[in-house]
Amino acid sequence: GTDRMNDMLHTISVLVEDKPGVLTRVAGLFAARGFNIDSLAVGPTESPGTSRMTIVVDVESKPLEQVTKQLNKLINVIKILEHDPGSAVERELMLVKVHAAGDARQRIMEIATVFRVDIVDVTNATITLEATGKPEKLEALLALLADFGVVELSRTGRIARENHGLRQARMPSAIPPATPSGTATRIEASVTMALCHW
């Protein structure tokens, strides 16, 4: 799949009328011009009768302008906005089920605490985590969970809004107890990287 940390991934929002076939026509424009869509999320807006599509697209091979000009010509498209990574609030939801037998269970729970993610399901052999945040946070979490073995993974794709306010650094209110030897250093390094983007 596409590297989600690739600098060539651009995020655009398309405000459209909530009409049948709009999603197909918009996605078809990207496909027809050879663009690879990394993720696509659609939902209602504050205005009845309109929906916002958030599309993450790989622009390595050709300029995004080729497709945005065509999007503007679609009758049901109201507005198009390409988000600057430095001025947009981007979030994504992830559900991930991992093997959690024996000592792995406690280690996974410690990782969940450090990343401030929720445990939504537990069985004798697995734990399912629900994580919300910037893609960088989710990738850092996945890198740690990969050691335990990922059983199932679902991601919503990004949603984004322009950030017109002041950015405030978010830091954890408390540091959890020390993790088992060999795990603590990796968790701290991953969390330090992720916190820079929360």
Residue pairs with C-beta under 8 A, 6 or more apart in sequence:
2 9
2 36
2 38
2 58
4 38
4 135
4 139
5 135
5 136
5 139
6 58
6 60
8 58
8 59
8 60
9 38
9 56
9 57
9 58
9 59
10 56
10 57
10 59
10 64
10 82
10 83
11 54
11 55
11 56
11 82
11 83
11 85
11 88
11 90
11 158
11 160
12 54
12 55
12 57
12 64
12 68
12 80
12 81
12 82
12 83
13 52
13 53
13 54
13 55
13 79
13 80
13 81
13 83
13 160
13 161
14 26
14 52
14 53
14 55
14 71
14 77
14 79
14 80
14 81
15 45
15 50
15 51
15 52
15 53
15 77
15 78
15 79
15 80
15 81
16 22
16 26
16 50
16 51
16 52
16 53
16 74
16 76
16 77
16 78
17 49
17 50
17 51
17 76
17 78
18 44
18 49
18 50
18 51
19 76
22 51
22 74
22 76
22 77
23 42
23 53
25 74
25 76
26 53
26 55
26 71
26 74
26 77
27 37
27 40
29 67
29 70
29 71
29 74
30 37
30 55
30 57
30 67
31 37
33 62
33 66
33 67
33 70
34 61
34 62
35 57
35 58
35 59
35 62
35 64
35 67
36 57
36 58
37 55
37 56
37 57
37 58
38 56
38 57
38 58
38 157
39 54
39 55
39 56
39 92
39 155
39 156
39 157
39 158
40 53
40 54
40 55
40 56
40 157
41 53
41 54
41 156
41 157
41 158
41 159
42 51
42 52
42 53
42 54
43 51
43 52
43 159
44 50
44 51
44 52
45 51
45 52
50 78
54 157
54 158
54 159
54 160
56 157
56 158
57 64
57 67
64 82
68 80
68 82
71 77
71 80
72 80
81 162
83 90
83 160
83 162
87 162
87 163
88 160
88 161
88 162
88 163
89 160
89 161
89 162
89 163
90 134
90 135
90 158
90 159
90 160
91 132
91 133
91 134
91 158
91 159
91 160
92 132
92 133
92 134
92 135
92 138
92 155
92 156
92 157
92 158
92 159
93 130
93 131
93 132
93 155
93 156
94 129
94 130
94 131
94 132
94 138
94 141
94 142
94 153
94 154
94 155
94 156
95 120
95 128
95 129
95 130
95 131
95 152
95 153
95 154
95 155
96 128
96 129
96 131
96 141
96 142
96 145
96 150
96 152
96 153
96 154
97 121
97 126
97 127
97 128
97 129
97 150
97 151
97 152
97 153
98 108
98 126
98 127
98 128
98 129
98 145
98 148
98 149
98 150
98 151
99 125
99 126
99 148
99 149
99 151
100 108
100 122
100 125
100 126
100 127
100 148
101 124
101 125
103 180
104 148
105 127
106 180
107 148
107 179
107 180
107 183
108 127
108 129
108 145
108 148
109 119
109 127
110 176
110 177
110 179
110 183
110 187
111 141
111 144
111 145
111 179
111 183
111 187
112 118
112 119
112 127
112 129
113 176
114 172
114 176
114 187
114 191
115 131
115 137
115 140
115 141
115 191
115 194
116 172
117 129
117 130
117 131
117 132
117 141
118 129
118 130
118 131
119 127
119 128
119 129
119 130
120 128
120 129
120 130
121 127
121 128
122 128
126 151
128 152
129 141
129 145
131 137
131 138
131 141
133 194
133 197
133 198
134 194
134 197
134 198
135 158
136 193
136 194
136 196
136 197
137 194
137 197
137 198
138 155
140 190
140 191
140 193
140 194
141 190
141 194
142 150
142 153
143 190
144 186
144 187
144 190
169 195
170 195
170 198
171 195
172 191
172 195
178 184
179 187
